Every structure is written in structure tokens, then in C-alpha cells.
């Protein structure tokens, strides 16, 4: 990790340079690279070697009243901008986060919270087309997080115009769709009740609604999403189960507009460096405006199963995943069996 000292936010904005009383914060730069080898026994692999890189810029400072300010810019492959956010930690008042989108805010933070050695069951070299709750997470949003009281934390997320992201300062942006604002609420409960046995129990749930404008065709309604589950860790073992669902609001004849998901995961830490896991994710189509057409049962669900292992050696991690998917991309009978090997290096 390279650390650049005495680089304040005033150096990043000319309008702040005149404020002589501004205190400089710290700006750190971290990065990493992921090298992968993917083998798909059921399809065309082509070039199996891949590389992903990322660079993160993180700034921090403390205000005179004791509040902390953290600023993060995430750069993905080829130094392409990914996301930026500012977090104000306000002591006993909680936290306020302003995020430019593509974030883990709102209900997106609990789209799949199952224990895993590496990635979610659907995210280790496959592109199966499962449905995930999203909420305000892909839009520019503001999220407030309450202080944790009796093991309970709440969040409220607002995206003023659903679908817009990366809005620059002194500008406005609109999604140019019927969607208006979106609002998410989540809750996480750790009901340990003062016991060590229950300290690893977490119960989580959340909901999201995207408001839509009235339109003449009346084929789009407000969109709704919900997710909830439980995870429990005891010693080296973690286990979890989760349900989620979404209604897109698209009431066009012949289209599916409702999906329901099930997730399960279990992981085991063999020691401080080695862990293994099994995960499953199932998405089912559950709503249709017109049932006159015959549809193959195999086109009504996508199921993914994944066995994974990860070994860490300082700043290096070796991960392997063996994953299977049924009805990939909602194509009946299209199955995939993928093995992914990854080497991650952090700098």
C-alpha cells in the first residue's frame, strides 16, 4: 500500500484552497489484481485466462466537532471509473453515505448474504442469469445508517431519480424513464442477548419500492423488492438461508414480471488460512400476465450450485470453485459445469 500524506480535500477542489483553516487529511492508494483460469465443460471456453485489476483511492479526515469523513473512489479494469462515495460518521447520530451508484447501499447489500469461502454461488465464473434484488443500489443515492442499539441497525436509502448515476457536481441528471424515486429500508439484528452462543446469529431483512409515473398505457406499475434471511456462525462453521423476491411492475401481456429466489450456504474454516464452502441459488419465475402460451417447465427456473475453497498467504489468495448451472439464461436444458481457479494479489 502506498500512502500519500498531507493531501487534503482542499487540494482536490480549487474553491476550497482559500479556506486557510482547513485541516489536511490523508489519501491512501491500494490496488490488486485477480488472475483466473476458467474451464467450461459444457460450452465454448475460448481463451480461459483472464485478469482483473482495481485501484482504490481512500481519503479520510476529522472535522472540528469530531465527525469523521471518509471518501472512496473505486477504479476497475483499465482504470475505468466504478464508483465513488462519501461517508460522514456522526458519532451517536449514525452515518450518512452519498454514493454515485453501482454501490452496495440499500437492499442490494443483502441480495445474497450466504456464507462462502470466496464468491456467491452464481458469481464464480458463471453467468447463469439469476435474478437479484437491486433497489437503489445502482442509482445515485443517499443512505442513512442508525447507530446500533440492542444489536439492531437500520438503514434508509433514497435515490431521488431511479436509474441515474455518476452525476457530477453543479449538474442534474434524469433517467428519462417512467421511474421516479426509489426508497429502501433494511434491518440487521444480532440478538446475542448477552450470550456468547448467540453472538454469531444475524437476522436481516429489507424492502424496496420504485415509484413510477402514471402513463396512458397503464402497463407499468410501481416496482417492489424484498429480501430476508438468517446466518449463524459457531466456531469455524457458518450457515445461512435466505428468501427474496421482486415484482418488476411490467404488466405487458406475455411477460413474466415476478420472480422469487432461494439461497443457501455453509462454510467451514479448516484453519486461519484455509476455508471451504457450498452454496446454492435458485430463481423461479412466479408471475405472468398471459398464461395462454405453453412454456417448458425448464424455462421457469435457473439453479446454481457451487463448491469452493480459498487459501490465503499474506497478500496472496488462491481460490477454486466448481460450479454447475441449470437452464442458463432461462434456456431450457442449457446446463453448464465450470471450474474456476483464481490467484488474487493485493498491494
QUINOR-V639020 format. One record per residue. RES is the residue in three letters. PHI is phi in whole degrees, 0 to 359 (* if undefined). PSI is psi as a letter, one per 40 degrees, with the letter a starting at -180 (* if undefined). OMEGA is omega in radians with two decimals (* if undefined). Layout:
BEGIN
((RES | PHI | PSI | OMEGA) (RES | PHI | PSI | OMEGA))
END
This chain:
BEGIN
((UNK | * | h | 3.05) (UNK | 262 | h | -3.09) (UNK | 239 | h | 3.09) (UNK | 258 | h | -3.09) (UNK | 267 | i | 3.10) (UNK | 59 | f | 3.00) (UNK | 252 | h | -3.06) (UNK | 267 | i | 3.09) (UNK | 295 | d | 3.10) (UNK | 297 | d | 3.12) (UNK | 284 | e | -3.11) (UNK | 267 | e | -3.08) (UNK | 218 | h | -3.06) (UNK | 299 | d | -3.11) (UNK | 293 | e | 3.14) (UNK | 268 | e | -3.06) (UNK | 295 | d | -3.10) (UNK | 279 | e | -3.13) (UNK | 273 | g | -3.02) (UNK | 293 | d | -3.08) (UNK | 275 | e | -3.10) (UNK | 294 | h | 3.10) (UNK | 267 | h | 3.13) (UNK | 286 | i | 3.04) (UNK | 257 | a | 3.12) (UNK | 243 | i | 3.07) (UNK | 235 | h | 3.14) (UNK | 245 | i | 3.13) (UNK | 237 | h | 3.07) (UNK | 233 | i | -3.13) (UNK | 204 | i | 3.12) (UNK | 192 | i | 3.12) (UNK | 222 | i | 3.07) (UNK | 241 | h | 3.07) (UNK | 253 | h | -3.08) (UNK | 229 | i | 2.99) (UNK | 230 | h | -3.05) (UNK | 241 | h | 3.08) (UNK | 236 | h | 3.13) (UNK | 245 | h | -3.05) (UNK | 285 | e | -3.06) (UNK | 254 | e | -3.07) (UNK | 215 | a | 3.12) (UNK | 277 | h | -3.11) (UNK | 273 | d | -3.06) (UNK | 68 | b | 3.10) (UNK | 280 | h | -3.07) (UNK | 275 | e | -3.05) (UNK | 265 | h | 3.12) (UNK | 225 | i | 3.13) (UNK | 217 | h | 3.05) (UNK | 237 | h | -3.12) (UNK | 230 | i | 3.10) (UNK | 209 | i | 3.08) (UNK | 226 | h | 3.13) (UNK | 240 | h | 3.02) (UNK | 255 | h | -3.11) (UNK | 232 | h | 3.10) (UNK | 244 | i | 3.13) (UNK | 213 | i | 3.10) (UNK | 201 | i | 3.11) (UNK | 239 | h | 3.12) (UNK | 278 | i | -3.11) (UNK | 299 | d | -3.12) (UNK | 273 | e | 3.11) (UNK | 93 | e | 3.09) (UNK | 292 | i | 3.11) (UNK | 254 | i | 3.10) (UNK | 237 | h | 3.10) (UNK | 239 | h | -3.09) (UNK | 230 | h | -3.10) (UNK | 227 | h | 2.97) (UNK | 239 | h | 3.14) (UNK | 253 | h | 3.09) (UNK | 247 | h | -3.13) (UNK | 264 | a | -3.09) (UNK | 305 | i | 3.14) (UNK | 58 | f | -3.14) (UNK | 55 | f | 3.09) (UNK | 281 | h | -3.14) (UNK | 300 | h | 3.12) (UNK | 251 | d | -3.11) (UNK | 196 | i | 3.05) (UNK | 217 | i | 3.11) (UNK | 207 | i | 3.08) (UNK | 236 | h | 3.13) (UNK | 239 | h | 3.04) (UNK | 256 | h | 3.06) (UNK | 266 | h | -2.92) (UNK | 253 | f | 3.11) (UNK | 59 | b | -3.12) (UNK | 288 | e | 3.13) (UNK | 268 | e | 3.13) (UNK | 97 | a | -3.09) (UNK | 232 | i | 3.06) (UNK | 232 | h | -3.10) (UNK | 239 | h | 3.03) (UNK | 250 | h | -2.99) (UNK | 233 | h | -3.10) (UNK | 278 | e | 3.10) (UNK | 110 | i | -3.03) (UNK | 54 | f | -3.00) (UNK | 246 | i | 3.03) (UNK | 260 | f | -3.13) (UNK | 281 | i | 3.07) (UNK | 66 | a | -3.07) (UNK | 290 | e | 3.11) (UNK | 297 | d | 3.14) (UNK | 294 | e | -3.13) (UNK | 238 | f | 3.11) (UNK | 291 | d | 3.08) (UNK | 202 | h | -3.09) (UNK | 254 | f | -3.09) (UNK | 287 | i | 3.11) (UNK | 300 | i | -3.13) (UNK | 205 | i | 3.09) (UNK | 283 | d | -3.09) (UNK | 219 | c | -3.05) (UNK | 243 | i | 2.98) (UNK | 297 | i | -3.09) (UNK | 305 | d | -3.07) (UNK | 271 | e | -2.98) (UNK | 246 | e | -3.07) (UNK | 244 | g | 3.07) (UNK | 100 | e | 3.11) (UNK | 248 | i | 2.99) (UNK | 229 | g | -2.95) (UNK | 284 | e | -3.14) (UNK | 89 | f | 3.10) (UNK | 295 | i | 3.11) (UNK | 267 | h | 3.10) (UNK | 232 | i | 3.03) (UNK | 290 | i | -3.03) (UNK | 229 | d | 3.13) (UNK | 58 | b | -3.08) (UNK | 278 | e | -2.99) (UNK | 298 | d | -3.11) (UNK | 262 | e | 3.13) (UNK | 243 | i | 3.04) (UNK | 295 | h | -2.98) (UNK | 217 | i | 3.04) (UNK | 236 | h | -3.12) (UNK | 237 | h | 3.06) (UNK | 252 | h | 3.12) (UNK | 243 | h | -3.13) (UNK | 285 | i | 2.94) (UNK | 298 | i | 3.11) (UNK | 280 | h | -3.12) (UNK | 236 | h | -3.12) (UNK | 54 | f | 3.10) (UNK | 76 | e | -3.06) (UNK | 244 | h | 3.10) (UNK | 233 | h | 3.11) (UNK | 246 | i | 2.99) (UNK | 229 | i | 3.02) (UNK | 229 | h | -3.09) (UNK | 238 | h | 3.12) (UNK | 233 | h | 2.96) (UNK | 252 | h | -3.02) (UNK | 302 | d | 3.09) (UNK | 220 | g | -3.02) (UNK | 300 | h | 3.12) (UNK | 105 | e | 3.11) (UNK | 266 | i | 3.11) (UNK | 208 | i | 3.05) (UNK | 58 | f | 3.10) (UNK | 286 | h | -3.11) (UNK | 284 | i | 3.12) (UNK | 293 | i | -3.13) (UNK | 61 | f | 3.11) (UNK | 226 | i | 3.01) (UNK | 233 | i | 3.12) (UNK | 209 | i | 3.11) (UNK | 225 | i | -3.09) (UNK | 282 | e | 3.14) (UNK | 60 | f | 3.05) (UNK | 233 | a | 3.12) (UNK | 286 | e | -3.12) (UNK | 291 | h | 3.06) (UNK | 251 | b | -3.12) (UNK | 277 | i | 3.00) (UNK | 233 | i | -3.13) (UNK | 225 | h | 3.13) (UNK | 236 | i | 3.02) (UNK | 227 | h | 3.08) (UNK | 229 | i | 3.08) (UNK | 221 | h | 3.04) (UNK | 230 | h | -3.07) (UNK | 238 | h | 3.03) (UNK | 244 | g | -3.02) (UNK | 279 | g | -3.08) (UNK | 292 | d | 3.13) (UNK | 54 | f | 3.09) (UNK | 77 | e | -3.12) (UNK | 254 | i | 3.10) (UNK | 290 | d | -3.10) (UNK | 298 | d | -3.10) (UNK | 268 | e | -3.10) (UNK | 295 | d | 3.13) (UNK | 266 | e | -3.14) (UNK | 268 | h | 3.07) (UNK | 228 | h | 3.07) (UNK | 244 | h | -3.07) (UNK | 225 | i | 3.11) (UNK | 200 | i | 3.12) (UNK | 192 | i | 3.10) (UNK | 217 | i | -3.13) (UNK | 216 | i | 3.05) (UNK | 224 | h | 3.05) (UNK | 251 | h | -3.13) (UNK | 280 | h | 3.13) (UNK | 240 | i | 3.09) (UNK | 287 | i | 3.01) (UNK | 293 | i | 3.12) (UNK | 223 | i | -3.01) (UNK | 294 | d | -3.09) (UNK | 282 | d | 3.11) (UNK | 56 | f | 3.11) (UNK | 257 | e | 3.11) (UNK | 237 | h | 3.10) (UNK | 246 | i | 3.02) (UNK | 301 | i | 3.14) (UNK | 263 | i | -3.11) (UNK | 231 | i | 3.06) (UNK | 220 | i | 3.10) (UNK | 210 | i | 3.13) (UNK | 207 | i | 3.11) (UNK | 196 | i | 3.14) (UNK | 185 | a | -3.11) (UNK | 215 | i | 3.00) (UNK | 232 | i | -3.13) (UNK | 216 | h | 3.11) (UNK | 242 | h | 3.09) (UNK | 219 | h | -3.07) (UNK | 63 | b | -3.09) (UNK | 276 | e | -3.03) (UNK | 252 | h | 3.03) (UNK | 231 | h | -3.12) (UNK | 220 | i | -3.13) (UNK | 202 | i | 3.07) (UNK | 216 | i | -3.02) (UNK | 207 | i | 3.01) (UNK | 236 | i | 3.06) (UNK | 208 | i | 3.13) (UNK | 201 | i | 3.14) (UNK | 212 | i | 3.05) (UNK | 237 | h | -3.00) (UNK | 283 | e | -3.09) (UNK | 83 | e | -3.13) (UNK | 276 | h | -3.06) (UNK | 261 | f | 3.11) (UNK | 286 | h | -3.11) (UNK | 302 | h | 3.07) (UNK | 88 | e | -3.11) (UNK | 260 | i | 2.99) (UNK | 280 | h | -3.09) (UNK | 233 | e | -3.09) (UNK | 228 | h | 3.13) (UNK | 225 | i | 3.05) (UNK | 229 | i | -3.02) (UNK | 233 | i | 3.00) (UNK | 231 | h | 3.12) (UNK | 224 | i | 3.10) (UNK | 215 | i | 3.11) (UNK | 205 | i | 3.05) (UNK | 215 | h | 3.13) (UNK | 228 | i | -3.12) (UNK | 220 | h | 3.08) (UNK | 270 | h | 3.14) (UNK | 292 | d | 3.02) (UNK | 201 | a | -3.08) (UNK | 294 | e | -3.04) (UNK | 249 | d | -3.01) (UNK | 244 | h | 3.10) (UNK | 221 | i | 3.10) (UNK | 227 | i | -3.12) (UNK | 203 | i | 2.98) (UNK | 228 | h | 3.14) (UNK | 221 | i | 3.11) (UNK | 223 | i | 3.07) (UNK | 220 | h | -3.11) (UNK | 233 | h | 3.05) (UNK | 243 | h | 3.12) (UNK | 234 | h | 2.99) (UNK | 285 | h | -3.00) (UNK | 233 | e | -3.10) (UNK | 215 | i | 3.12) (UNK | 211 | h | -3.10) (UNK | 278 | d | -3.09) (UNK | 221 | h | -3.08) (UNK | 257 | f | -3.09) (UNK | 282 | d | -3.12) (UNK | 272 | h | 3.08) (UNK | 283 | h | 3.13) (UNK | 231 | h | 3.11) (UNK | 298 | h | 3.11) (UNK | 304 | d | -3.13) (UNK | 290 | e | 3.12) (UNK | 266 | e | -3.10) (UNK | 255 | e | 3.13) (UNK | 206 | i | 2.99) (UNK | 230 | h | -3.12) (UNK | 233 | h | 3.14) (UNK | 233 | h | 3.03) (UNK | 232 | h | -3.06) (UNK | 214 | h | 3.01) (UNK | 250 | h | -3.02) (UNK | 225 | i | 3.04) (UNK | 216 | i | 3.14) (UNK | 218 | h | 3.11) (UNK | 229 | h | -3.07) (UNK | 249 | h | 3.09) (UNK | 229 | g | -3.09) (UNK | 63 | b | -3.13) (UNK | 273 | e | -3.14) (UNK | 244 | i | 3.08) (UNK | 225 | h | 3.06) (UNK | 250 | h | -3.11) (UNK | 231 | i | 3.08) (UNK | 220 | i | -3.14) (UNK | 223 | h | 3.01) (UNK | 247 | h | -2.99) (UNK | 233 | i | 3.06) (UNK | 234 | i | 3.13) (UNK | 223 | h | 3.09) (UNK | 252 | h | 3.08) (UNK | 59 | f | -3.11) (UNK | 303 | h | -3.14) (UNK | 64 | f | -3.14) (UNK | 64 | f | 3.08) (UNK | 258 | h | -3.05) (UNK | 302 | h | 3.11) (UNK | 83 | e | 3.11) (UNK | 271 | h | -3.10) (UNK | 247 | i | 3.13) (UNK | 226 | i | 3.09) (UNK | 230 | h | -2.98) (UNK | 237 | h | 2.99) (UNK | 243 | h | -3.12) (UNK | 237 | h | 3.07) (UNK | 245 | h | -3.04) (UNK | 229 | h | 2.99) (UNK | 240 | h | -3.13) (UNK | 248 | h | -3.14) (UNK | 236 | h | -3.14) (UNK | 252 | h | -3.12) (UNK | 239 | * | *))
END
